[in-house]
């Protein structure tokens, strides 16, 4: 009968790596939890909109929410003013940022009137 040989140095290295991994995961979880707490207690409009409507919305609903046409919303998206998720839905926080800035008023130039 053969007895099992235990390599204590190898086990100690494995245990050290495992503990190091646990510390890294714990740090990451703590970081995420603090971000969630700060976002939950945030009073920014983007946070409030995200809590009300969710993180993303379809383009038609976003356009209605912002009071613009879907065509104009698509223009804002193509210009990079408002962000979209990979699935094509509009990121509510970026729409809130756009709505709270006065840049959208500068985007629309007054139409020239022809005088005869």
Residue pairs with C-beta under 8 A, 6 or more apart in sequence:
39 47
45 96
45 97
45 99
45 100
46 92
46 93
46 94
46 96
46 97
47 93
48 96
49 92
49 93
49 95
49 96
50 92
50 93
50 96
53 61
53 65
53 92
54 92
55 85
55 91
55 92
55 93
56 85
56 87
56 89
56 90
56 91
56 92
57 65
57 89
57 90
57 92
57 95
58 89
58 90
59 70
59 73
59 74
59 77
59 88
59 89
59 90
60 70
62 73
62 82
62 90
62 92
62 95
63 69
63 70
63 72
63 73
65 95
66 73
66 95
66 98
66 99
68 76
73 82
73 90
76 82
76 98
76 104
76 107
77 83
77 84
77 90
81 94
81 98
81 103
81 104
81 107
82 90
82 91
82 94
82 95
82 98
83 90
83 91
83 94
84 90
84 91
85 91
98 104
